Amino acid sequence: MALIGDLRDVRIEDILKFIKRLSKSGKLIIEGKYLRGEIFFAKGMIVALRKKDGTFIKENLEKDVLELLKQDEGTFTLEPTQEEVESVSFLDPDEIILKI
């Protein structure tokens, strides 16, 4: 089951805390006013990002993840995914929260 909401009603920081504390795996789809992308999680950690143009990023995620998450207008969808993402590296959501 997906969790869907508006970025004006739910703080992105709260979504990231929820994902980490429950060790969720899946993807967070952000459809912002200016950017769209999908952030992939494995056991609560950020492991990859897919940009709107289809570019799939597994390394050096921080800049692109922050850019996507700093939007305050748009919608989000948190959903499970059947897509296997092998993690090359990972980002701790708590570290991202400090930079938003």
Buried (B, 14 or more C-beta within 10 A) or exposed (E): EEBEEEBEEBEBBEBBBBBBEEEBBBBBBBBBEEBBBBBBBBEBBBBBBBBEEEEEBBEEBBEBBEBBBEBEEBBBBBEEEEEEBEBEEBBEBEEBBEEE
